[in-house]
Amino acid sequence: MKKLSPLQIERLKYQPKLPATLALGINSLEVAEGEATQSVRDQEQIQNLFKNTYGKPVVTFKNSISMSVSQPKNVGVILSGGQAPGGHNVIAGLYDALKQANSSNKLYGFLGGPSGIIDGKYVEFSDEFIDQYRNTGGFDIIGSGRTKLETEEQFQKSLEVCKKLNISAVVIIGGDDSNTNAALLAEWFVKNNTGIQVIGCPKTIDGDLKNDQIEISFGFDTATKTYAELIGNIQRDANSAKKYWHFIKIMGRSASHVALEAALQTQPNITLISEEVEERKMSLESIINYMSEVIVKRSNSGKNFGIAIIPEGLIEFIPEMKSMIANLNDIMAALENDPSFVNATTIREKFDIVENRLDSANAKVYSSLPVLIKEQLLADRDPHGNVQVSKIETEKLLIEMISTRLDELKSQGDFIGKFSAQSHFFGYEGRCAFPSNFDADYCYSLGFNAFALINFGLTGYLSSVRNLTQPADKWIAGGIPLTMMMNMERRHGEMKPVIQKALVRLDGPVFKQLEEHREDWAMNDRYLFPGAVQYFGPSCVCDVTTCTLQLEREKTLVNA
């Protein structure tokens, strides 16, 4: 028998909370429809691509005075993309709702992500199986993967597997790209009169799958608290040793929500926000000058130490770097099968081939970078054909360039202090942590709610649970059409429909909170030490949600 830690044993006992409407029972619901919707942009193109699933209304659930009996259903579930704390509870909530509706219902988990539904690899869940994973982190219950569901062959194979298992609905738990796949699959199933529904669940620790109906994606709460603990520990060390600058790169490629939330929880000396860099057209040089200025000022006050938070995707938001990387992504797609590049025997040869093909301005930027960074920019692309920015050691690039700048200032007599730097990257540390109470409750509710959407025959919807700063019994359950969040973007050199990422709003209350305190935190050591995620104790400790949600809610109430 597998040995469990004391915390594992306790977390398996935790009973997640549900919105009041869902807590009264899956068979005591009725659905209320809102107005027809449209995509956030490119309405005509999106409608043409999703002729059968476009324009559906937002729905919410309320309790019915009569009880209904659910017809037997078999449902399949997929974990897609990177891990996020709480995924197991989505499946547990889905399973419990499904069995509560009709004990004859069956839930199948497709193994290894979307490839499982294509290849017909699955497991049937049972009470005993599910009970081993309640309130735990990770996606190991069925595994995950990054296979994209987008081709006719994939759709056809998925249909054959669903027919074999008599599956009438598929739930895809994933981020913006995974739920774009869910929208494509839902459209294909309707177009081909298969009778199979598709429902999505909003997962990503990056926090960039959000809107008025999806206030936060699951895993964000736990991951940011985990990162904040680690940052707090490093801040305590920095404040003790007083001799190192710690450059901490933190997960979040396309948006800086994670870095911003972690900064509000810990109050470091420097926090870079990618969206601000892009909006203000900050060059790499201006970023180096800004950070060097803070380092010099602190040194003049006798503080040769500090903490800098750097979003994972920063490099793509620096205007000259963004232009160069976009140009490079297109070139690398063309070079995949180019013999001159593939057969190049040295990295120098590859550099030369790339620089010769880049536009002149982009070639100049690429050429100016350290060899390590240039090499990392040529590494294998992600499934979307883009550079894998998590493998670009931006924190080391900044350290090297700042060190050079400080040497220049020292030679001019403008810097007399010391600069010793340590680099860190926090990514995997937060993806599979034990979910916080908030994420345990939220994820369970999302899964339970997903079956409610299935029970009402809906397809092409994303499970939505909102009003999240209130106690769980006041949360509002419902669903929003996946097409409502979509726009057209360039992928692999082609324009494709994708769910629009939600970036940090510079005019929003969360960024404004950082902006208001930035100068004070830079010079004064206002470090906060959040400590580990709490599961027991006073509600103010273990049930409080993120600064991001609280600030956004306060702003909404002020404007109401």
N, C-alpha and C positions, 0 to 999 in steps of 0.2 A: 504494500500500500504506500502511495506517495506521502512523504512527510510534509506537513504544512507548518508554516510559522504561526506564532500566536496571532499576528495581525491578519494573516490569511483566514484563519478560522473565524475570527470576529467579523471580517468583511463578508464572508459567505452568509452570515446570519442577518446582515442588514436588509431591511425591507424598504425598497425605494418608495418614495411618495409619488402620487399621481395627481393631475388636475382633478378638481371635484367632479367634473362632468364624466371623466373616464373612470374615476374611482367607483361610481355607482353601477358600473357594469357595461361591458361591450355591447350587450343586447338591449340596453336601455337608452340608446342614442338616436337622435335624428339630425339631419344635416341641413344647414342654412346656407344658401348661396348668395354671394355678393354680385357685383356688376361684372360684366365681361372684362377681360384683361387684354393687354397687348405687351409685346416685348419692350425692353428698356430702350432699345435702339433698333434701327434697320428693320422696321416693322414689315415692310413689304417683302423683303427677302426671307425673313424668318417665317412669315405666314405661308409663303410659297413652298418652303421646305417642310413645313409641318401642317399640311392642309387638314389633317384629321384631328389634331390635338391642340391647335392654336386657339387662343381667345377664350379659354375656359374661365369660369369665375373662381375667385377665392372662396373657400368654404370654411365654415366653423361648425363645431359640434355643440349641441345642447341636449339636455336630457328629455326623453320622451316619457309621457305618462303610461304608455303601453310597452310591453316587452315584446321583442321580436325573436324569432328563432332563425338562426343562421343555417343555411344549407351547407353541407360538407364541402370543404375546400382544401386543396393541397397548395402550399405556398413554398417558393424557393427563395433563399436569401444569399446575397453575395457581399463580401467585404472587399472593397476596391480601393487601391491606392495605399498610401502610407498609413501606418497605425496612428490611432488617436485614443486616448483614455476614454473608456466607456462603451466601446464597440460591443463588448460582450453583453452589456445591459440592454442595448438596442435589440439584440437577438432574444434576450430573455423576456423583454417586454412584448415583443412580437409573438413569441411562443406562448406566453401566458394568456394574451388576448385571444389568440387563435384557439387554444384549448378551452378557454372560458366560453367562447362563442359556440363551440361544438366539440365535444370530446373526440369525435371521429376525425377532426381536422389533422393534417400532417404538415410538419415543417421540415424541409430539406435544406441543408447547407451545402452550397457548392464550394468545393475545395480549391484553394490556391487563387482565389479571385475570379474575375470574369472568365478566365480560361476554363474554370470548372464547369460552367454551363455549356460551353462549346464542346468540351471533351467528354461530358457526361460523368464527371467525377464528383461524387456527393456523399453525404451521410444523412441519415434520418435522425432527427433529434428525439430524445426521450427525456423524461423528468430527471432521471439519474444523470444523464449526460449534461444537461443544461445546469443542474444544480452545482456542478463542479466549477462553474465559471462566473457565477453571479458576483457582481461588484468587483471584478478583478480587471487588471489592465491587460493590454495586449490584444492581438487578433489571433492568438494561437488556437482558438476553438475550431476554426476551419481554415485559417491562413488567409492571406490576401495576395494580390497581384496587380500589375499595371497594364494587363492586356486591354486594348481598346476594343469596344464593341461598335463597329462602324461599317462593316462590309456585308454585302448580301450573303456571302457564304457563312459568315459568323452568325448572322440572324437566322439563317435556315437551320444551321446545326443546333442553335439554341432552341428553336421551335421543336425540332425532333426530340431533344432531351426532355423538354417540358411535356410533350405529348406522351412520352414513355412513362413519365411519373404522374401523369394526369394533373399537372400543375396548372392552376388557373391565374396565378399572380406571382410576380417576381419583385422582391425588394432589394434595391441596390443601395448599399451604405457607402457613401464616398463624398469626395469634394466636388469642386466645380466641374472638373473634367469628367469624373465618374458619373455625375448627374447629367452632364451633357450626353454621355453614352446612354443613360437611362431614358432621356427624352427621345433619342434616335430609335432606341429599341421599342419604346411605347408607340411611336408613330408607325413603325414597320409592322408591329403586331396588329394595330387597328387597320392599317391599309390592307393587310392580307387576311382580315376577318378571322383572326386566330382565337379571339375571345380571351386572350391572356392580358392581364393588367400589369402595369409597371409602376412602382412607387419608389421614390428616392428618400434618403435620410441625409441631412446636412452634416458631414464630417470633415473637419480639417482643423488642426491646431493652429494653423496660420491665421484663422479668424477672418478670412477674406470671402467667405460665403455667407453674406448677410444682407439684409434689407429690412424694410419695415415689418415684414411678416417673419423673417428669420433673424431674430435679434442677435444670435450668436451661434456659431457652429460648435458641435460638441467636441470636447477635448481641450478647447482653448483655456477653460477655467483651470483645469488640472495642470496642463503644461506650463502655463505662465506662473502658477504658484510654485511649481517644481523649479523652474528657472530662477524665480525670485529668491528661493531658498539658497540656491547655489551662488547667485550673485551676492546675496547678503553674506554668505560665508567668506567669499573672496574679499568683500569690502572690510569685513572684520580683520582679515589677515593683512590687507593693505594698511589699515589704520593702526595695526600693531607693529608691523615691520617698518612701515614708512619709507620704503625704498624702491617700490615697484609701481609702474603704471600697468594696469591690467586691461588689455584690449579683448573684449568679449563679443565674439560674433554669435548671434542668436537666430534661431530658425525663423523663417518668414521670407520666402523668395520674392513674391509679387507684391506684398504689402508689409507694412511695418507694425501691424497691430500687436504682435507678440513683443517686439522690442519696446514699444510705447507702454504697454501694460506692465511689463517687467520693470521699466524705469519708474513708473508711478508707484510701484510697490517697494522700490529700493532706494530711489533718489540718488543715482550716480552723478559723477561730475560732468560727464559728456554723454549725450545721447543723440546719435544721428538718426534722422527719419528720412527714409528714401524718398517719400513723396514730397517732402520739403526741398530736398536737394534738386529734384526734377523741376518743381514749380519755380524755384528761384534761380534755376539754371546755374547751379553751383558747379564749377569745374573741379577736377581732381585737385588742382593747385589751390583753389580757394578753400577746399575742405582741409587740406594739409595746413594751410595758413591759420585757419580758425582753431584747429586742434592744437597746433604749436603755440598759438597765442595763450590759450588756457593753461597749457603746460608751463610756459614761461612765467605767467602771472602767479601760478601756484608755487612755483619754485622760488620766486622773489619773496613769497611769504613763508619760505622755509619748508614747503611741502613738495618734495620730489616724488610724489606718489599720487595715484588717482585711479578712477574707474571710467572706462569708455565703453558704451554699448553700441554695437554696430549691427544693423539688420543684415541678414544673410544675402539679400538681393540688392544691396546698396550699389554694387558695381554697375548694374543694369540701369540705374536711375541717373547716374552722372551723364549729362548730355553727350559729351564726346565719346564716352564709353558705350552708351546705349546705341548710338549711331554705328559705332565700330562693331559691336556684338551682333546687331541686326544684319549688317553687311556680311559679317563672318558666318552667321548661321546659314545664310543663303549659299555662300561659297562652299561651306563644309558639306552641305547637302549635295552640291554638284561634284565635290571631290571624293565622295564615298567610293566611286568606282573608277576614279581617274588613276591610271597606272603610274603616272609620274609622281603622284602623291603617295599612293598606296605602297609603291616600291622604293620610296625614298629611304636611304640607309641611315641618314642622320637627322636629328631634330632641326639642325641648322638648315638643311635642305627644305624641310617642311615649312619652316619660318619663311624662307625666301619665296616659296611657291605661293603661300598665303598672302604675303605682303605685295607680291606682284599682281595679285588678283583683286585686292582691296582697292576701293576708291582712294585717291591720293591722301585726302585728309585722314581717313580711317587707317591707312597704312602708316601714317606718321604717328598716330596714337599707339597703334599696336607695337611699332618699333621701339617706342619710348619705354615700354613696360619691362620690368625685370624678367629674366629668362624663365624663372619659376612660374610666373603668372602667364606668360605667353604660352608656355607648355600646357598649363592647366586649361587654357582657353581652347586648345585643340583636342581635348579629351573627348571621349565618346559622348554623343548627344543624348538627351533624354528622349522618351517615347514621342515627344512632340517636335523633335528636331532642334531643340534649343540647347544652349550651353548649360551644363549642370553647375549652377552658381554655387551650390553647397560645396563643390570641390575647388572653387576658387578661393584661395586663402587671402581674402580681402583684408583681414586683420593684420596679416603679415606684410601685405603691400603697404598699408598705412604706417605700420611701425617702421619699415625700411625708409619710406619717403619722409616721415616725420624726423627720424634720426638724422637723415641727410640735411634737412632744413635746420634742425637745431645745431648741427655742426657749423653750418653757415653763420647762424646767429652768434654762436660762440666765437667764431673767428672775427666777427665784427664787434665783439664786446657786449652784445645785447642779451646773452644768455650765459650765466655763470653757474647754473645748477647742474644736476646730474639727471640722466634719462636712462633708466633700465626698464625694459618692457617684457611682459609675459603675455602670451596669446592663448586664447581659449575659444572653443566652439561648442555651444550647447545646442544639441539637436536631438539625438537619439535619447538623451537622458530624460526627456519629457514626454516622449511619444507613447510609452507603455506603462507609465506610473499607475499605481492604484488610483482609480477615479475619485475625485473629491466627492463629498456628499452632493454637491450641486450637479456634477456631471453624472453621478450614479442615478439621481432622480430624473434629470433631464433626458438622459439616454433611454432609460426605461420608459419614460413617457413618450418619447419619439417612436420607439418600437411598438408600444401598445397602440398609439395613435395611427401608425402605419397600417395596422390591421383594420382599424376603423375605416380608413379610406378604402381599403380593399373590400370591406363588407358592404360598402355603399356603391360598389361597382365603378369606382373612379380609376382613371389611369392617366399617366403623364403628370402626376402630382408629386410635390415634395412635402414630406411630413413637417408640419409647422406647430411648434409649441411656443407661445409668447407670453408677455407680461411677466418676464422672468426675474425681475427684482422683487416681486411679491412672493409670499409663501407659496409652495407648490400647489396647494389646493385652489389658489386663485389664478393659476396659469390657464391660458386659453388655448384649446386644442383645435386643430383644423388642418388645412392644406392649401398650398398655392401651386398653380400650374408651372411646370418647369420652363415652359416657353416664355413665361413672364419675365424671367431673369436673363434672357439670351440676347446676344448681339453677334455681329460678324467680326471675326478677327483673322489675321493672317497666320496660318500654320503650315509648315512645310512648303512655304512659297505659294499657298493657295488660301483663298478666303473661305473660312468654315464657320458654322454656327457653334458658338460656345457660350456657356454661362459667364456673364460679366463678373469679373473680380471686384470686390468692394475694397477700395483703397482707403488709407487714412485720410480723413477730411481735415484739411488745415484750418477750416473755419468752424470745426466741430469742438465740442466741450472737452474732449479727451486730449487732443493736441494742445488746446489752449491752456490746459492745466500744466502741461510740461513747459510750454512757452513762458508762462507766467513766473515759473520758479527756476528757469534755466540758469540765469546768471547767479542766483543765490546758491544753487546746488554746485555750480562750477567752482566757486571759491571757498565755500563753507562745507564742512563735512556733515551733511544732513543725512547720512546713511541710515536706512531702515533695515532691520534684520528680521524678515518675516518668519524664518524658521520653517520646519517641515509642515506639510499639509496636515491639518487637524481633522480627525473623524469623530472625536468624542469631546464633551465639555460644553462650556457655555455656547449658546447659539451664535453669539457675536464672533466667536472664534472659528467654529467649524462649519457654519452655514453661510457665512458672508460670501458674496459673489465678487466678480472682478471690479476694479476701479472703472474700467471701460463701460460696463453695463450700468453701474450706478451713476456715472457722470452723464451718460446719454439719457438715462431715465429722468434725472433732475432737469436737464435741458428741455425734454419733452413736456414735463409738468409745468415748467415756467412759461412755455409757449402756448400751453393749452388754454 
